[in-house]
Amino acid sequence: MKWRAACLAALLCAASLTGCAPREASATTYAMDTIVSQRVWGPQAQQACSEASRALSDFEAQFSLYAAGSDIEKINDAGPYS
């Protein structure tokens, strides 16, 4: 659930950087077993897309079931709680 909140925060951050300027940027990435498409408008649209993509990558690295060194892997490697 934390990653969903984090993704929402990243997207809201990206949305807050937009304005009425006609500039548009888009990006499509694969994160958390999902294809993520972004379309952002504003004077800093490309920066917002890059930051949102970077945030998704960071959250995936931290919470992935499969990435070596992720928090989830560390919890699973610790074994059952007694």
PDB file with SEQRES, HELIX, SHEET and CRYST1 records, atoms N, CA, C and O in Angstrom:
SEQRES   1 A   82  MET LYS TRP ARG ALA ALA CYS LEU ALA ALA LEU LEU CYS          
SEQRES   2 A   82  ALA ALA SER LEU THR GLY CYS ALA PRO ARG GLU ALA SER          
SEQRES   3 A   82  ALA THR THR TYR ALA MET ASP THR ILE VAL SER GLN ARG          
SEQRES   4 A   82  VAL TRP GLY PRO GLN ALA GLN GLN ALA CYS SER GLU ALA          
SEQRES   5 A   82  SER ARG ALA LEU SER ASP PHE GLU ALA GLN PHE SER LEU          
SEQRES   6 A   82  TYR ALA ALA GLY SER ASP ILE GLU LYS ILE ASN ASP ALA          
SEQRES   7 A   82  GLY PRO TYR SER                                              
HELIX    1 AA1 LYS A    2  SER A   16  1                                  15    
HELIX    2 AA2 ALA A   45  PHE A   63  1                                  19    
HELIX    3 AA3 ASP A   71  ALA A   78  1                                   8    
SHEET    1 AA1 2 GLU A  24  ALA A  31  0                                        
SHEET    2 AA1 2 THR A  34  TRP A  41 -1                                        
CRYST1    1.000    1.000    1.000  90.00  90.00  90.00 P 1           1          
ATOM      1  N   MET A   1       0.827  -1.196   0.000  1.00  0.00           N  
ATOM      2  CA  MET A   1       0.000   0.000   0.000  1.00  0.00           C  
ATOM      3  C   MET A   1       0.868   1.256   0.000  1.00  0.00           C  
ATOM      4  O   MET A   1       0.474   2.283  -0.552  1.00  0.00           O  
ATOM      5  N   LYS A   2       2.055   1.175   0.621  1.00  0.00           N  
ATOM      6  CA  LYS A   2       2.915   2.346   0.650  1.00  0.00           C  
ATOM      7  C   LYS A   2       3.335   2.760  -0.744  1.00  0.00           C  
ATOM      8  O   LYS A   2       3.432   3.951  -1.037  1.00  0.00           O  
ATOM      9  N   TRP A   3       3.587   1.776  -1.616  1.00  0.00           N  
ATOM     10  CA  TRP A   3       4.032   2.133  -2.965  1.00  0.00           C  
ATOM     11  C   TRP A   3       2.933   2.834  -3.733  1.00  0.00           C  
ATOM     12  O   TRP A   3       3.210   3.692  -4.571  1.00  0.00           O  
ATOM     13  N   ARG A   4       1.683   2.478  -3.456  1.00  0.00           N  
ATOM     14  CA  ARG A   4       0.582   3.167  -4.130  1.00  0.00           C  
ATOM     15  C   ARG A   4       0.526   4.629  -3.690  1.00  0.00           C  
ATOM     16  O   ARG A   4       0.350   5.533  -4.507  1.00  0.00           O  
ATOM     17  N   ALA A   5       0.679   4.838  -2.392  1.00  0.00           N  
ATOM     18  CA  ALA A   5       0.684   6.209  -1.891  1.00  0.00           C  
ATOM     19  C   ALA A   5       1.875   6.971  -2.449  1.00  0.00           C  
ATOM     20  O   ALA A   5       1.761   8.150  -2.784  1.00  0.00           O  
ATOM     21  N   ALA A   6       3.005   6.308  -2.547  1.00  0.00           N  
ATOM     22  CA  ALA A   6       4.194   6.958  -3.079  1.00  0.00           C  
ATOM     23  C   ALA A   6       4.022   7.285  -4.561  1.00  0.00           C  
ATOM     24  O   ALA A   6       4.422   8.358  -5.012  1.00  0.00           O  
ATOM     25  N   CYS A   7       3.434   6.368  -5.310  1.00  0.00           N  
ATOM     26  CA  CYS A   7       3.181   6.624  -6.734  1.00  0.00           C  
ATOM     27  C   CYS A   7       2.223   7.794  -6.903  1.00  0.00           C  
ATOM     28  O   CYS A   7       2.412   8.649  -7.767  1.00  0.00           O  
ATOM     29  N   LEU A   8       1.201   7.817  -6.071  1.00  0.00           N  
ATOM     30  CA  LEU A   8       0.248   8.918  -6.129  1.00  0.00           C  
ATOM     31  C   LEU A   8       0.943  10.230  -5.803  1.00  0.00           C  
ATOM     32  O   LEU A   8       0.699  11.244  -6.457  1.00  0.00           O  
ATOM     33  N   ALA A   9       1.805  10.215  -4.798  1.00  0.00           N  
ATOM     34  CA  ALA A   9       2.546  11.425  -4.437  1.00  0.00           C  
ATOM     35  C   ALA A   9       3.448  11.873  -5.582  1.00  0.00           C  
ATOM     36  O   ALA A   9       3.549  13.068  -5.861  1.00  0.00           O  
ATOM     37  N   ALA A  10       4.100  10.925  -6.244  1.00  0.00           N  
ATOM     38  CA  ALA A  10       4.973  11.266  -7.374  1.00  0.00           C  
ATOM     39  C   ALA A  10       4.165  11.861  -8.513  1.00  0.00           C  
ATOM     40  O   ALA A  10       4.593  12.833  -9.135  1.00  0.00           O  
ATOM     41  N   LEU A  11       3.009  11.291  -8.792  1.00  0.00           N  
ATOM     42  CA  LEU A  11       2.168  11.815  -9.865  1.00  0.00           C  
ATOM     43  C   LEU A  11       1.590  13.182  -9.517  1.00  0.00           C  
ATOM     44  O   LEU A  11       1.471  14.050 -10.382  1.00  0.00           O  
ATOM     45  N   LEU A  12       1.231  13.371  -8.248  1.00  0.00           N  
ATOM     46  CA  LEU A  12       0.737  14.687  -7.838  1.00  0.00           C  
ATOM     47  C   LEU A  12       1.838  15.728  -7.909  1.00  0.00           C  
ATOM     48  O   LEU A  12       1.597  16.880  -8.268  1.00  0.00           O  
ATOM     49  N   CYS A  13       3.049  15.313  -7.563  1.00  0.00           N  
ATOM     50  CA  CYS A  13       4.205  16.206  -7.687  1.00  0.00           C  
ATOM     51  C   CYS A  13       4.387  16.603  -9.143  1.00  0.00           C  
ATOM     52  O   CYS A  13       4.595  17.776  -9.455  1.00  0.00           O  
ATOM     53  N   ALA A  14       4.308  15.631 -10.020  1.00  0.00           N  
ATOM     54  CA  ALA A  14       4.442  15.906 -11.445  1.00  0.00           C  
ATOM     55  C   ALA A  14       3.322  16.819 -11.920  1.00  0.00           C  
ATOM     56  O   ALA A  14       3.561  17.726 -12.717  1.00  0.00           O  
ATOM     57  N   ALA A  15       2.118  16.595 -11.449  1.00  0.00           N  
ATOM     58  CA  ALA A  15       0.984  17.417 -11.862  1.00  0.00           C  
ATOM     59  C   ALA A  15       1.109  18.844 -11.347  1.00  0.00           C  
ATOM     60  O   ALA A  15       0.676  19.786 -12.012  1.00  0.00           O  
ATOM     61  N   SER A  16       1.697  19.008 -10.166  1.00  0.00           N  
ATOM     62  CA  SER A  16       1.824  20.352  -9.613  1.00  0.00           C  
ATOM     63  C   SER A  16       2.841  21.189 -10.371  1.00  0.00           C  
ATOM     64  O   SER A  16       2.822  22.417 -10.276  1.00  0.00           O  
ATOM     65  N   LEU A  17       3.725  20.550 -11.118  1.00  0.00           N  
ATOM     66  CA  LEU A  17       4.715  21.283 -11.892  1.00  0.00           C  
ATOM     67  C   LEU A  17       4.164  21.785 -13.212  1.00  0.00           C  
ATOM     68  O   LEU A  17       4.826  22.538 -13.926  1.00  0.00           O  
ATOM     69  N   THR A  18       2.957  21.368 -13.531  1.00  0.00           N  
ATOM     70  CA  THR A  18       2.374  21.775 -14.813  1.00  0.00           C  
ATOM     71  C   THR A  18       1.653  23.104 -14.669  1.00  0.00           C  
ATOM     72  O   THR A  18       1.274  23.508 -13.570  1.00  0.00           O  
ATOM     73  N   GLY A  19       1.478  23.755 -15.767  1.00  0.00           N  
ATOM     74  CA  GLY A  19       0.756  25.023 -15.790  1.00  0.00           C  
ATOM     75  C   GLY A  19      -0.023  25.115 -17.075  1.00  0.00           C  
ATOM     76  O   GLY A  19      -0.467  24.101 -17.614  1.00  0.00           O  
ATOM     77  N   CYS A  20      -0.191  26.305 -17.561  1.00  0.00           N  
ATOM     78  CA  CYS A  20      -0.934  26.514 -18.792  1.00  0.00           C  
ATOM     79  C   CYS A  20      -0.040  26.502 -20.015  1.00  0.00           C  
ATOM     80  O   CYS A  20      -0.523  26.708 -21.128  1.00  0.00           O  
ATOM     81  N   ALA A  21       1.222  26.273 -19.841  1.00  0.00           N  
ATOM     82  CA  ALA A  21       2.153  26.263 -20.968  1.00  0.00           C  
ATOM     83  C   ALA A  21       1.850  25.068 -21.870  1.00  0.00           C  
ATOM     84  O   ALA A  21       1.433  24.016 -21.385  1.00  0.00           O  
ATOM     85  N   PRO A  22       2.054  25.224 -23.166  1.00  0.00           N  
ATOM     86  CA  PRO A  22       1.708  24.160 -24.094  1.00  0.00           C  
ATOM     87  C   PRO A  22       2.722  23.018 -24.154  1.00  0.00           C  
ATOM     88  O   PRO A  22       2.504  22.064 -24.901  1.00  0.00           O  
ATOM     89  N   ARG A  23       3.812  23.074 -23.403  1.00  0.00           N  
ATOM     90  CA  ARG A  23       4.812  22.014 -23.460  1.00  0.00           C  
ATOM     91  C   ARG A  23       4.244  20.709 -22.923  1.00  0.00           C  
ATOM     92  O   ARG A  23       3.505  20.682 -21.939  1.00  0.00           O  
ATOM     93  N   GLU A  24       4.609  19.643 -23.593  1.00  0.00           N  
ATOM     94  CA  GLU A  24       4.127  18.319 -23.191  1.00  0.00           C  
ATOM     95  C   GLU A  24       5.291  17.347 -23.192  1.00  0.00           C  
ATOM     96  O   GLU A  24       6.182  17.426 -24.038  1.00  0.00           O  
ATOM     97  N   ALA A  25       5.277  16.441 -22.247  1.00  0.00           N  
ATOM     98  CA  ALA A  25       6.262  15.368 -22.210  1.00  0.00           C  
ATOM     99  C   ALA A  25       5.517  14.088 -21.868  1.00  0.00           C  
ATOM    100  O   ALA A  25       4.505  14.107 -21.166  1.00  0.00           O  
ATOM    101  N   SER A  26       6.028  12.991 -22.370  1.00  0.00           N  
ATOM    102  CA  SER A  26       5.414  11.707 -22.050  1.00  0.00           C  
ATOM    103  C   SER A  26       6.508  10.676 -21.860  1.00  0.00           C  
ATOM    104  O   SER A  26       7.610  10.796 -22.394  1.00  0.00           O  
ATOM    105  N   ALA A  27       6.173   9.674 -21.092  1.00  0.00           N  
ATOM    106  CA  ALA A  27       7.114   8.587 -20.845  1.00  0.00           C  
ATOM    107  C   ALA A  27       6.317   7.325 -20.577  1.00  0.00           C  
ATOM    108  O   ALA A  27       5.236   7.372 -19.991  1.00  0.00           O  
ATOM    109  N   THR A  28       6.848   6.220 -21.002  1.00  0.00           N  
ATOM    110  CA  THR A  28       6.259   4.921 -20.708  1.00  0.00           C  
ATOM    111  C   THR A  28       7.361   4.056 -20.120  1.00  0.00           C  
ATOM    112  O   THR A  28       8.421   3.877 -20.720  1.00  0.00           O  
ATOM    113  N   THR A  29       7.093   3.527 -18.943  1.00  0.00           N  
ATOM    114  CA  THR A  29       8.066   2.678 -18.267  1.00  0.00           C  
ATOM    115  C   THR A  29       7.371   1.421 -17.775  1.00  0.00           C  
ATOM    116  O   THR A  29       6.143   1.334 -17.761  1.00  0.00           O  
ATOM    117  N   TYR A  30       8.162   0.470 -17.381  1.00  0.00           N  
ATOM    118  CA  TYR A  30       7.644  -0.769 -16.808  1.00  0.00           C  
ATOM    119  C   TYR A  30       8.130  -0.830 -15.369  1.00  0.00           C  
ATOM    120  O   TYR A  30       9.332  -0.912 -15.118  1.00  0.00           O  
ATOM    121  N   ALA A  31       7.210  -0.791 -14.436  1.00  0.00           N  
ATOM    122  CA  ALA A  31       7.566  -0.814 -13.021  1.00  0.00           C  
ATOM    123  C   ALA A  31       6.508  -1.587 -12.255  1.00  0.00           C  
ATOM    124  O   ALA A  31       5.317  -1.466 -12.542  1.00  0.00           O  
ATOM    125  N   MET A  32       6.933  -2.376 -11.289  1.00  0.00           N  
ATOM    126  CA  MET A  32       6.035  -3.124 -10.415  1.00  0.00           C  
ATOM    127  C   MET A  32       5.075  -3.999 -11.211  1.00  0.00           C  
ATOM    128  O   MET A  32       3.886  -4.080 -10.902  1.00  0.00           O  
ATOM    129  N   ASP A  33       5.612  -4.654 -12.242  1.00  0.00           N  
ATOM    130  CA  ASP A  33       4.839  -5.539 -13.106  1.00  0.00           C  
ATOM    131  C   ASP A  33       3.674  -4.822 -13.790  1.00  0.00           C  
ATOM    132  O   ASP A  33       2.632  -5.424 -14.049  1.00  0.00           O  
ATOM    133  N   THR A  34       3.856  -3.548 -14.077  1.00  0.00           N  
ATOM    134  CA  THR A  34       2.815  -2.751 -14.700  1.00  0.00           C  
ATOM    135  C   THR A  34       3.439  -1.806 -15.727  1.00  0.00           C  
ATOM    136  O   THR A  34       4.520  -1.262 -15.501  1.00  0.00           O  
ATOM    137  N   ILE A  35       2.765  -1.616 -16.839  1.00  0.00           N  
ATOM    138  CA  ILE A  35       3.192  -0.603 -17.790  1.00  0.00           C  
ATOM    139  C   ILE A  35       2.637   0.730 -17.304  1.00  0.00           C  
ATOM    140  O   ILE A  35       1.429   0.881 -17.124  1.00  0.00           O  
ATOM    141  N   VAL A  36       3.522   1.686 -17.096  1.00  0.00           N  
ATOM    142  CA  VAL A  36       3.139   2.995 -16.576  1.00  0.00           C  
ATOM    143  C   VAL A  36       3.341   4.029 -17.677  1.00  0.00           C  
ATOM    144  O   VAL A  36       4.456   4.218 -18.163  1.00  0.00           O  
ATOM    145  N   SER A  37       2.263   4.693 -18.066  1.00  0.00           N  
ATOM    146  CA  SER A  37       2.330   5.757 -19.070  1.00  0.00           C  
ATOM    147  C   SER A  37       2.042   7.088 -18.399  1.00  0.00           C  
ATOM    148  O   SER A  37       1.105   7.217 -17.613  1.00  0.00           O  
ATOM    149  N   GLN A  38       2.868   8.077 -18.726  1.00  0.00           N  
ATOM    150  CA  GLN A  38       2.693   9.410 -18.163  1.00  0.00           C  
ATOM    151  C   GLN A  38       2.568  10.410 -19.299  1.00  0.00           C  
ATOM    152  O   GLN A  38       3.249  10.301 -20.318  1.00  0.00           O  
ATOM    153  N   ARG A  39       1.705  11.367 -19.114  1.00  0.00           N  
ATOM    154  CA  ARG A  39       1.626  12.528 -20.010  1.00  0.00           C  
ATOM    155  C   ARG A  39       1.535  13.748 -19.119  1.00  0.00           C  
ATOM    156  O   ARG A  39       0.616  13.876 -18.310  1.00  0.00           O  
ATOM    157  N   VAL A  40       2.494  14.639 -19.275  1.00  0.00           N  
ATOM    158  CA  VAL A  40       2.587  15.800 -18.400  1.00  0.00           C  
ATOM    159  C   VAL A  40       2.694  17.051 -19.263  1.00  0.00           C  
ATOM    160  O   VAL A  40       3.385  17.051 -20.282  1.00  0.00           O  
ATOM    161  N   TRP A  41       2.014  18.110 -18.858  1.00  0.00           N  
ATOM    162  CA  TRP A  41       2.073  19.383 -19.562  1.00  0.00           C  
ATOM    163  C   TRP A  41       2.620  20.441 -18.633  1.00  0.00           C  
ATOM    164  O   TRP A  41       2.400  20.398 -17.423  1.00  0.00           O  
ATOM    165  N   GLY A  42       3.336  21.393 -19.207  1.00  0.00           N  
ATOM    166  CA  GLY A  42       3.829  22.524 -18.432  1.00  0.00           C  
ATOM    167  C   GLY A  42       5.262  22.863 -18.782  1.00  0.00           C  
ATOM    168  O   GLY A  42       5.914  22.143 -19.538  1.00  0.00           O  
ATOM    169  N   PRO A  43       5.746  23.958 -18.232  1.00  0.00           N  
ATOM    170  CA  PRO A  43       7.098  24.405 -18.567  1.00  0.00           C  
ATOM    171  C   PRO A  43       8.185  23.439 -18.109  1.00  0.00           C  
ATOM    172  O   PRO A  43       9.283  23.447 -18.665  1.00  0.00           O  
ATOM    173  N   GLN A  44       7.908  22.621 -17.121  1.00  0.00           N  
ATOM    174  CA  GLN A  44       8.893  21.654 -16.621  1.00  0.00           C  
ATOM    175  C   GLN A  44       8.389  20.221 -16.803  1.00  0.00           C  
ATOM    176  O   GLN A  44       8.642  19.348 -15.972  1.00  0.00           O  
ATOM    177  N   ALA A  45       7.684  20.003 -17.884  1.00  0.00           N  
ATOM    178  CA  ALA A  45       7.051  18.704 -18.121  1.00  0.00           C  
ATOM    179  C   ALA A  45       8.070  17.572 -18.189  1.00  0.00           C  
ATOM    180  O   ALA A  45       7.861  16.518 -17.588  1.00  0.00           O  
ATOM    181  N   GLN A  46       9.157  17.773 -18.906  1.00  0.00           N  
ATOM    182  CA  GLN A  46      10.152  16.710 -19.037  1.00  0.00           C  
ATOM    183  C   GLN A  46      10.780  16.375 -17.685  1.00  0.00           C  
ATOM    184  O   GLN A  46      11.001  15.206 -17.368  1.00  0.00           O  
ATOM    185  N   GLN A  47      11.060  17.394 -16.900  1.00  0.00           N  
ATOM    186  CA  GLN A  47      11.629  17.174 -15.564  1.00  0.00           C  
ATOM    187  C   GLN A  47      10.640  16.401 -14.686  1.00  0.00           C  
ATOM    188  O   GLN A  47      11.038  15.496 -13.952  1.00  0.00           O  
ATOM    189  N   ALA A  48       9.368  16.753 -14.759  1.00  0.00           N  
ATOM    190  CA  ALA A  48       8.349  16.071 -13.961  1.00  0.00           C  
ATOM    191  C   ALA A  48       8.251  14.603 -14.356  1.00  0.00           C  
ATOM    192  O   ALA A  48       8.155  13.735 -13.489  1.00  0.00           O  
ATOM    193  N   CYS A  49       8.274  14.313 -15.671  1.00  0.00           N  
ATOM    194  CA  CYS A  49       8.240  12.929 -16.142  1.00  0.00           C  
ATOM    195  C   CYS A  49       9.455  12.158 -15.618  1.00  0.00           C  
ATOM    196  O   CYS A  49       9.330  11.029 -15.144  1.00  0.00           O  
ATOM    197  N   SER A  50      10.606  12.771 -15.710  1.00  0.00           N  
ATOM    198  CA  SER A  50      11.829  12.109 -15.258  1.00  0.00           C  
ATOM    199  C   SER A  50      11.788  11.823 -13.762  1.00  0.00           C  
ATOM    200  O   SER A  50      12.163  10.735 -13.325  1.00  0.00           O  
ATOM    201  N   GLU A  51      11.336  12.793 -12.982  1.00  0.00           N  
ATOM    202  CA  GLU A  51      11.263  12.602 -11.528  1.00  0.00           C  
ATOM    203  C   GLU A  51      10.242  11.538 -11.142  1.00  0.00           C  
ATOM    204  O   GLU A  51      10.492  10.743 -10.237  1.00  0.00           O  
ATOM    205  N   ALA A  52       9.111  11.515 -11.809  1.00  0.00           N  
ATOM    206  CA  ALA A  52       8.104  10.497 -11.511  1.00  0.00           C  
ATOM    207  C   ALA A  52       8.612   9.105 -11.884  1.00  0.00           C  
ATOM    208  O   ALA A  52       8.393   8.147 -11.142  1.00  0.00           O  
ATOM    209  N   SER A  53       9.285   8.989 -13.021  1.00  0.00           N  
ATOM    210  CA  SER A  53       9.853   7.695 -13.429  1.00  0.00           C  
ATOM    211  C   SER A  53      10.928   7.245 -12.444  1.00  0.00           C  
ATOM    212  O   SER A  53      11.003   6.069 -12.087  1.00  0.00           O  
ATOM    213  N   ARG A  54      11.749   8.181 -12.014  1.00  0.00           N  
ATOM    214  CA  ARG A  54      12.803   7.859 -11.043  1.00  0.00           C  
ATOM    215  C   ARG A  54      12.194   7.404  -9.710  1.00  0.00           C  
ATOM    216  O   ARG A  54      12.686   6.463  -9.087  1.00  0.00           O  
ATOM    217  N   ALA A  55      11.123   8.077  -9.279  1.00  0.00           N  
ATOM    218  CA  ALA A  55      10.454   7.697  -8.030  1.00  0.00           C  
ATOM    219  C   ALA A  55       9.880   6.289  -8.135  1.00  0.00           C  
ATOM    220  O   ALA A  55       9.999   5.502  -7.195  1.00  0.00           O  
ATOM    221  N   LEU A  56       9.262   5.963  -9.264  1.00  0.00           N  
ATOM    222  CA  LEU A  56       8.734   4.610  -9.461  1.00  0.00           C  
ATOM    223  C   LEU A  56       9.842   3.569  -9.417  1.00  0.00           C  
ATOM    224  O   LEU A  56       9.681   2.507  -8.815  1.00  0.00           O  
ATOM    225  N   SER A  57      10.964   3.876 -10.054  1.00  0.00           N  
ATOM    226  CA  SER A  57      12.100   2.943 -10.038  1.00  0.00           C  
ATOM    227  C   SER A  57      12.633   2.749  -8.626  1.00  0.00           C  
ATOM    228  O   SER A  57      12.963   1.631  -8.230  1.00  0.00           O  
ATOM    229  N   ASP A  58      12.718   3.837  -7.868  1.00  0.00           N  
ATOM    230  CA  ASP A  58      13.195   3.745  -6.485  1.00  0.00           C  
ATOM    231  C   ASP A  58      12.265   2.885  -5.630  1.00  0.00           C  
ATOM    232  O   ASP A  58      12.727   2.047  -4.855  1.00  0.00           O  
ATOM    233  N   PHE A  59      10.953   3.093  -5.772  1.00  0.00           N  
ATOM    234  CA  PHE A  59       9.997   2.305  -4.992  1.00  0.00           C  
ATOM    235  C   PHE A  59      10.032   0.840  -5.395  1.00  0.00           C  
ATOM    236  O   PHE A  59       9.921  -0.046  -4.547  1.00  0.00           O  
ATOM    237  N   GLU A  60      10.186   0.585  -6.680  1.00  0.00           N  
ATOM    238  CA  GLU A  60      10.270  -0.797  -7.132  1.00  0.00           C  
ATOM    239  C   GLU A  60      11.515  -1.473  -6.562  1.00  0.00           C  
ATOM    240  O   GLU A  60      11.451  -2.622  -6.125  1.00  0.00           O  
ATOM    241  N   ALA A  61      12.630  -0.780  -6.564  1.00  0.00           N  
ATOM    242  CA  ALA A  61      13.867  -1.355  -6.023  1.00  0.00           C  
ATOM    243  C   ALA A  61      13.732  -1.650  -4.532  1.00  0.00           C  
ATOM    244  O   ALA A  61      14.288  -2.629  -4.032  1.00  0.00           O  
ATOM    245  N   GLN A  62      12.995  -0.803  -3.831  1.00  0.00           N  
ATOM    246  CA  GLN A  62      12.851  -0.980  -2.389  1.00  0.00           C  
ATOM    247  C   GLN A  62      11.839  -2.065  -2.033  1.00  0.00           C  
ATOM    248  O   GLN A  62      12.055  -2.827  -1.091  1.00  0.00           O  
ATOM    249  N   PHE A  63      10.751  -2.141  -2.768  1.00  0.00           N  
ATOM    250  CA  PHE A  63       9.647  -3.025  -2.380  1.00  0.00           C  
ATOM    251  C   PHE A  63       9.461  -4.241  -3.275  1.00  0.00           C  
ATOM    252  O   PHE A  63       8.496  -4.984  -3.092  1.00  0.00           O  
ATOM    253  N   SER A  64      10.339  -4.467  -4.223  1.00  0.00           N  
ATOM    254  CA  SER A  64      10.186  -5.576  -5.154  1.00  0.00           C  
ATOM    255  C   SER A  64      10.332  -6.924  -4.462  1.00  0.00           C  
ATOM    256  O   SER A  64      11.140  -7.089  -3.548  1.00  0.00           O  
ATOM    257  N   LEU A  65       9.540  -7.875  -4.915  1.00  0.00           N  
ATOM    258  CA  LEU A  65       9.672  -9.244  -4.418  1.00  0.00           C  
ATOM    259  C   LEU A  65      10.896  -9.924  -5.019  1.00  0.00           C  
ATOM    260  O   LEU A  65      11.391 -10.912  -4.475  1.00  0.00           O  
ATOM    261  N   TYR A  66      11.383  -9.398  -6.135  1.00  0.00           N  
ATOM    262  CA  TYR A  66      12.410 -10.095  -6.899  1.00  0.00           C  
ATOM    263  C   TYR A  66      13.764  -9.396  -6.924  1.00  0.00           C  
ATOM    264  O   TYR A  66      14.771 -10.036  -7.229  1.00  0.00           O  
ATOM    265  N   ALA A  67      13.818  -8.116  -6.616  1.00  0.00           N  
ATOM    266  CA  ALA A  67      15.080  -7.371  -6.685  1.00  0.00           C  
ATOM    267  C   ALA A  67      15.982  -7.731  -5.501  1.00  0.00           C  
ATOM    268  O   ALA A  67      15.558  -7.711  -4.346  1.00  0.00           O  
ATOM    269  N   ALA A  68      17.220  -8.055  -5.817  1.00  0.00           N  
ATOM    270  CA  ALA A  68      18.178  -8.378  -4.764  1.00  0.00           C  
ATOM    271  C   ALA A  68      18.401  -7.145  -3.891  1.00  0.00           C  
ATOM    272  O   ALA A  68      18.628  -6.046  -4.397  1.00  0.00           O  
ATOM    273  N   GLY A  69      18.334  -7.338  -2.587  1.00  0.00           N  
ATOM    274  CA  GLY A  69      18.569  -6.253  -1.651  1.00  0.00           C  
ATOM    275  C   GLY A  69      17.346  -5.427  -1.302  1.00  0.00           C  
ATOM    276  O   GLY A  69      17.452  -4.480  -0.523  1.00  0.00           O  
ATOM    277  N   SER A  70      16.182  -5.759  -1.861  1.00  0.00           N  
ATOM    278  CA  SER A  70      14.979  -4.986  -1.534  1.00  0.00           C  
ATOM    279  C   SER A  70      14.550  -5.276  -0.098  1.00  0.00           C  
ATOM    280  O   SER A  70      14.925  -6.298   0.478  1.00  0.00           O  
ATOM    281  N   ASP A  71      13.772  -4.377   0.464  1.00  0.00           N  
ATOM    282  CA  ASP A  71      13.282  -4.572   1.832  1.00  0.00           C  
ATOM    283  C   ASP A  71      12.464  -5.855   1.948  1.00  0.00           C  
ATOM    284  O   ASP A  71      12.547  -6.559   2.955  1.00  0.00           O  
ATOM    285  N   ILE A  72      11.679  -6.157   0.924  1.00  0.00           N  
ATOM    286  CA  ILE A  72      10.856  -7.368   0.940  1.00  0.00           C  
ATOM    287  C   ILE A  72      11.745  -8.607   0.958  1.00  0.00           C  
ATOM    288  O   ILE A  72      11.468  -9.562   1.684  1.00  0.00           O  
ATOM    289  N   GLU A  73      12.809  -8.594   0.164  1.00  0.00           N  
ATOM    290  CA  GLU A  73      13.721  -9.736   0.159  1.00  0.00           C  
ATOM    291  C   GLU A  73      14.370  -9.914   1.535  1.00  0.00           C  
ATOM    292  O   GLU A  73      14.523 -11.039   2.012  1.00  0.00           O  
ATOM    293  N   LYS A  74      14.745  -8.817   2.160  1.00  0.00           N  
ATOM    294  CA  LYS A  74      15.358  -8.888   3.496  1.00  0.00           C  
ATOM    295  C   LYS A  74      14.391  -9.476   4.514  1.00  0.00           C  
ATOM    296  O   LYS A  74      14.781 -10.281   5.360  1.00  0.00           O  
ATOM    297  N   ILE A  75      13.127  -9.070   4.429  1.00  0.00           N  
ATOM    298  CA  ILE A  75      12.118  -9.612   5.353  1.00  0.00           C  
ATOM    299  C   ILE A  75      11.928 -11.097   5.104  1.00  0.00           C  
ATOM    300  O   ILE A  75      11.866 -11.880   6.051  1.00  0.00           O  
ATOM    301  N   ASN A  76      11.833 -11.494   3.845  1.00  0.00           N  
ATOM    302  CA  ASN A  76      11.650 -12.904   3.515  1.00  0.00           C  
ATOM    303  C   ASN A  76      12.853 -13.740   3.934  1.00  0.00           C  
ATOM    304  O   ASN A  76      12.695 -14.871   4.393  1.00  0.00           O  
ATOM    305  N   ASP A  77      14.053 -13.187   3.778  1.00  0.00           N  
ATOM    306  CA  ASP A  77      15.267 -13.913   4.161  1.00  0.00           C  
ATOM    307  C   ASP A  77      15.413 -14.050   5.673  1.00  0.00           C  
ATOM    308  O   ASP A  77      16.104 -14.949   6.152  1.00  0.00           O  
ATOM    309  N   ALA A  78      14.762 -13.159   6.426  1.00  0.00           N  
ATOM    310  CA  ALA A  78      14.869 -13.207   7.878  1.00  0.00           C  
ATOM    311  C   ALA A  78      14.138 -14.412   8.450  1.00  0.00           C  
ATOM    312  O   ALA A  78      14.404 -14.803   9.586  1.00  0.00           O  
ATOM    313  N   GLY A  79      13.236 -15.002   7.704  1.00  0.00           N  
ATOM    314  CA  GLY A  79      12.533 -16.194   8.165  1.00  0.00           C  
ATOM    315  C   GLY A  79      11.295 -15.836   8.963  1.00  0.00           C  
ATOM    316  O   GLY A  79      10.957 -14.665   9.137  1.00  0.00           O  
ATOM    317  N   PRO A  80      10.630 -16.869   9.442  1.00  0.00           N  
ATOM    318  CA  PRO A  80       9.385 -16.653  10.186  1.00  0.00           C  
ATOM    319  C   PRO A  80       9.652 -15.983  11.529  1.00  0.00           C  
ATOM    320  O   PRO A  80      10.713 -16.153  12.129  1.00  0.00           O  
ATOM    321  N   TYR A  81       8.683 -15.235  11.974  1.00  0.00           N  
ATOM    322  CA  TYR A  81       8.781 -14.568  13.270  1.00  0.00           C  
ATOM    323  C   TYR A  81       8.358 -15.547  14.347  1.00  0.00           C  
ATOM    324  O   TYR A  81       7.452 -16.356  14.150  1.00  0.00           O  
ATOM    325  N   SER A  82       9.028 -15.465  15.494  1.00  0.00           N  
ATOM    326  CA  SER A  82       8.659 -16.364  16.591  1.00  0.00           C  
ATOM    327  C   SER A  82       8.025 -15.630  17.721  1.00  0.00           C  
ATOM    328  O   SER A  82       7.654 -16.240  18.723  1.00  0.00           O  
TER     329      SER A  82                                                      
END                                                                             
